[in-house]
Amino acid sequence: MNISKIANLKFFFTNTKNLSRFLGLFTFILFFFGIYWGLYVAPSDYLQGESYRIMYLHVPAAWLSLQVYMFMAITGFVSLVWKVKIMEIISIQCAPIGAYFTLIALVTGMVWGKPTWGTYWVWDARLTSELILLFLYIGVIALYSAFSDKRQAVKITSLLAIVGLVNIPIIHYSVEWWNTLHQGPSVTKFEQPSMHISMLLPLLYMFLVFNVYFIAVLIKRVQLGIYNREKRSKWMEDYLSD
């Protein structure tokens, strides 16, 4: 399919309505099986016991917090360079989704940290840089809301998102660069993951579920963004009157 056709606001809005509904239902089904797998099927950890199971929410949310930010910055860059309208909308609509993933990662990390470290919060390199990521998302949302000219607003927020990319490798490598309470990488060591396969598979499955959820929510938010931008256009009025 022609990429320029997909990038057309009218084409995207009119052809993704059923897709977002399907993905929403599909996510619910996948999430149900993932929670059952992680909470009841996966074995207990020999050190952390049952408390480690919050990992099946915490780790995918943390991964998505980084992934969504990078996607926001990339689409923002495309919108700046090539002036693609739908990329402007996608970029800004990523911000609230990424903020929610980051908040989930922080809260679940605090809950997991209490039985593991004996405290909910320490100014640890990983935790602090993840908190900065949340502030970056909030900054993008606040800046966008502050401008009445939304086309100009997206230019500013895209620049902020691109500059904020410097925080992504800091988050990822913080456990290797500094002494930290946070455990080191266990999944990304592909040659020899330190997690047993019976625990690793449901974690990877939940990562897939979170990605499907992200796509479903993003499509819905992009549809809303298109409506807000095009609600006075003739094609939108004609579409809604049908």
N, C-alpha and C positions, 0 to 999 in steps of 0.2 A: 504494500500500500504506500502511496505517495506521502512522504513525511510532511510536505507542505499542506496536504489536505488534512492530516491529523492535527496540525498546528492551527488550523483555522478554527476560530472561536465558535462559530455556528456549528461546524461539523462535530467538534468535541462535545458541545453542550447537548446536541440533539441525539448523539449516538452512544453516550455513555450512561444514560439514565438506568437502563436495565443492568448494565455491567456493575454499577456500584451496588445495586440491590443484591445481585448474585454474590458478589464478593463479601458483602456484609453477612449474609446468611452462611456462606462458606466459612468465613472466619469464625463464627460462633461454633460451628460443628468442629472445626479443627481445634479450637481452643479447648473445648470440652474434653476431647480425647487427649490433648496435650497435658492438661491439668491432672487427669486421671493417671496418665503414664508417669508424670513426675512425682505426684503425691502418694500413689499407691503401688505402682509397679516397680519403679526404680528402687534399688536397695538403700538401706541406711548407710551413712558415712561412718567409717570406723572411728573417726575423731570427733566430728561435729554431731553425730547422731541424726535426729530428724530435722534439726534447725537448718541444715544446709539446703533443704528443699525450696526455700524462698529464692534460691539461685535461679529456678526455672522462670521466675518473673524478673528478678533483678538483672541477670546477665543479658537476656535479650533486650530489655529496656535500655540498658547501658550501651549496648552495641548500636541499637537504633538511634539513640541520642546523637551518636557520632555520625552515623550514616546519613540521617536526615539533614544534619547540619552541612555535610559535604555536598549533598544533593541540592540544598538551598543555595549554597555558594556557587555551585557549577551552573545551575539554571539562572542565577542572578548574573553571572558573568556572560552567559549567552545572551541574556536580555540586554545587557549593556553594549555588547559588541555588535550583535546582529539585529537588535530592536525587534525581537520576536515577542509579540504581545502575550501569547499563552505562557511563555517562560517567565514573564513578569508576574503573572498571576500564580503560577506554580511556586515560584521562589518565595513570595510572601506568604502563601498558604501553608508552606512547610513549617513556618516559624511556630505557630501555636501547637502543631502536632509534635514537633521536636521538643518544645518546652514541656509538654505533658510526659513524653518519654523520659526526659531528663529528671523531672520531678519524681516520677515513679522509681527511677534508678536510685535517686538520693534517699527517698523514704524507705524503700525496701533494703537499701544498703545499711541504713541506720538501724533498722529492725534486726537485720542479720548481724550487725556489728555488736549489738548488746551481748548476746550469748557467746560470741566469738572473741571479742576484745575486752568485754566488760564495760563498754561505754557505747553510747549511741553515736557520738561524733568526736573526731579528733581533727586537728588541722593538718591532715595527711595530704601529701602531694596529689594523690589520685582524687581524693574527695574535694579538695580545694579547687583543683582545675575543673572538675565536673560541675562544681557550684558556679565557677566563672562561665562555663558553657550555658548554664541556665540564665545567668545575667545577660549574656550575649543574645539569647533568644528573646528575652524580655525587652532588651534594647531595640532589637529589630521591630518588634510589635509596637513598642511605644513610639519609635520614630515614624513608622508608617501611619500611625493614628494622628500624629502631630501635623501632618501635611494635608491640606485640602486637595492639592493637585496630586493624585495618586500615581500618575506616571513619573512625576518628579520624586515622589516618596520612594518608589521602587529603586530608582537610581541610587539614592542615599543608602537605603537598607542593603542593597546589593554590595555596595562598597564596604559597608560595615561587615557583612557576612564574609566577604573575601579576606578582609584584614583579619577577621577572627579565626580564619583557618589555621593560624599559627598555634592556636590552642589545641588542635586535634592531635598532633604528634606528642605534645606535652602530656595529654591525658593518656594516650596509648603507652608511651614509654616511661611514664613517671615511676612505675614500680621497678624499672630497671635502672633508671638514672639516679634515684635517691633511695635512701633507707626509708622504708614505709611499712606501716602495719598491714597494708593491703597485700593480699597474696599475689604472687607473680603469675604470669600467663600460664594457663593450663590447657587451653583449647587451641590456641594459635601455634603451639609447638607441633606442627603437623607431622613431623618425622617421628615424634614420640610423645603424644599427649599424656599428661600426668593424670588424667581422669579415666576411670574405667569405662569401657564401651557401654556398659549398661546404664551409666549415668550420662555419658556423652551424647548418645543418640536422642534421648528425650530433650536434651538441651538444644541440640541442633534443630530438632523438630519445632520447638517453641520459637526459635529464631525465625524459622520459615513462617510460622503462624503470625508473628509480629510483623513480618514484612508484608504478608497478605493484608493484614489489618491496616498497615500504613497506606498501602495502595488504595484500599477501599475508602478510607477516610479522606485521602488526598483527592481522589476523584470527586467526592461529594463536595469538598471545600472549593475545588477549582470550579465546579459547576456554579456554586454560590458566588465566587469571585467574578465569573463571566456574567452572571445575571446582574450583579451590582454595577458592572461596567457597561453592559449593553442593554439595560432595561428600557432605555428610551429609543433604542434603534428599531427600525421598521421590522427587521427579521425576528427580533425577540417578541415584539407586539403581535406579529402574525402567528408566531409559534404558540404563544400563550393563549391566543384567541381560538385556536383550533380545538 
